[in-house]
Each structure stands twice: as structure tokens, then as C-alpha cells.
Amino acid sequence: MLKLILIASLMSYFISSFGFWMYLFTKKEIGTRLGFSFFGIGFLIQIIYIGVRDFQEKTFAVASHQELPFFLAFLIAVVFYGLSLKYKKKLKDFGSIFAPINVFLIAMTLPNIESQTQKFDNFWFYAHVILSMAAYALIVVSTIIAIIYVLTHRDLKRKKLDSFFVSKFSSSLALLEELEYKSTVLAFVTLSLALISSSIWSSVYLGKHWIWDPKQIGLSLLWIFYGFLLHIRVIKHEKGKKAAYLTIAGGIFAFIVYWFVKHSVY
């Protein structure tokens, strides 16, 4: 049953991707309606999946390592919907990026849903997982936006007026910069809260606030980098392409911490 729910969510995001791509290349509004409708269906099915898993396990089940890609996809959808509340008409093209990302992340989860995992029945552990994944979701969003900003700015500078990025995003550079900045600020805030909850959890579960865990160290370094990034943007008033490059660097750093740095076994 769980696999069927996952497959239904994956297929919904796949159809959503098709709809957004249709709009991207044809500008037909039916593509937008199809994209947003099936994105919403995929998101709703994810909520159902989380509810079923939590009911079965009597705990926050998707906090397990095997299902974190699914949870990341869920939070990317939350961020996309949150931005859509204010910028829906201006985010039509972005759906063609975020829907396929969710297809990929859910596909990664499918082989692992029946794996047995250790449970940590501790509120602060769940808070740490939720906040960490929220930070990663916001970093994914800010990095993608920064890449689009850099590529659009590059093509404008080279006067490639017929390029894909100029045709789609040249009129939205200010919006891209605003979205990138807001996502970066929220990523720093959620990273801060994730580290605080991690410290409390390790104190409760292991008896000390700092445990020299590789993942904890990686998140701390990522937090320092994002603190530096906000310092550059707020105090030094750095913006535009230089700030976007720093955001992309932060995204690469976060990718390394998420995929390659592992927790110790306790």
C-alpha cells in the first residue's frame, strides 16, 4: 500500500512537470493549470503518506534516514506553495524545475520504504530533522534561483536577447534577487534552530550538548557560511551576481553535507 501511495505521488509530480514544461514552451495556460493541479495532488498524496506512516509506526516515521529524500521533496513543495501564495503568476516557469526535483527525490525513496530503522522517540530529535530538512529545502530553492539569475544576467550582458533565460526571466531579475535573499535568510534561521534542537537532543539522549558528530560539524560549518553570506549581504550591501555566486557556493556546500557527510552510529 505504501509503495502505491508513493508511486501515485511520483506520477502526480511527473504529470505536473509535463504541464509546466508544456507552458514553458507553448505558453498555453492549460499547461499552467495542469502543472499546479497535479503539483497539488502530489503534495496532498505526500500528506496522506506521512499520515499513514505516522499512524503505523506511532511516531514521526519519515524522520528515518531512508525516507529523508521524500521529506525533503515534501518541504520543497511547501516552500514552492508558500512562495506561490504571493508570486503565483510569476512562478509558472519555476514549477518546471521543482516538480522534476520532487520526482527524483521520491523515486530515491521507493526502494527503501520497507527498511527497518532505529527510532529516536524524542521531540528534539524530530524538531532537529524537520528544521534541518526545511533549511535544505530553502537552500535548494535559493540555489536554483541564484543559478537562473546568474545565467540570465550573463546572457543579458552578452546581448543574447534570443536566449532561453533572457526570454523567460529578463523581466524578473529584481524578483529573482528578492526570492533568493528571502530564501537565504529563512535558510539561516532554520539552520540556527536545527543546531539548537540538535544540541538539546544530544544533551537529552547522549548526556552532552556537543558530540563531535560529523553531520553536526558539517551543519555548524554550513551555518557559519550562511552567517557570513548574510553579513556580506546586509552589512556590506553586496547583491547582484556576486551575492548569487556566494549563494550557489552555499548550495554546493549544503549538497556535500547532505549527501556525503554521515551521522555517527550511537
Secondary structure as UniProt FT lines:
FT   HELIX           2..26
FT   HELIX           29..57
FT   HELIX           61..63
FT   HELIX           65..67
FT   HELIX           68..87
FT   HELIX           88..90
FT   TURN            92..94
FT   HELIX           95..109
FT   HELIX           110..112
FT   TURN            113..114
FT   HELIX           123..157
FT   TURN            158..159
FT   TURN            161..162
FT   HELIX           164..169
FT   HELIX           170..172
FT   HELIX           173..206
FT   HELIX           214..234
FT   HELIX           241..260
//
